Amino acid sequence: MIEYLRKEGTIMAHGRPRDRRKEQQWRQWFRQWQTSGLSVRDFCARHGLSQPTFYAWRRLLRQRDAGTTPFVAVQVVQDPPSLPAPPLEVVLASGRCLRVTPGFDPHTLRQLLAVLEEAPPC
């Protein structure tokens, strides 16, 4: 199998520049094969072509014609900022409800809870 490398917009096989005549020849063979009604094996045998090379060229030319390349540009982006955590909800024995946002000061919360637990309900 031929190994293809991408370099400066030109497909290269084994370090050699793209051979336009060879590409035209393979395109002609594919047109002949499509109108021949022969299987790939029979067509290759009749024209002295290797089946693996036939399939490799067919795949390569389809990629070129579709404008696709075997390489895709990737852009790495940061994860979007996460949504803030919902507030904590504390229901006291008296039935009072206290909502506390993330990042609260635990000492201040303890003081507030002590005050609320001591105070009579409204």
Order of alpha helices (4+ residues) and beta strands (2+ residues): beta-beta-alpha-alpha-alpha-beta-beta-alpha
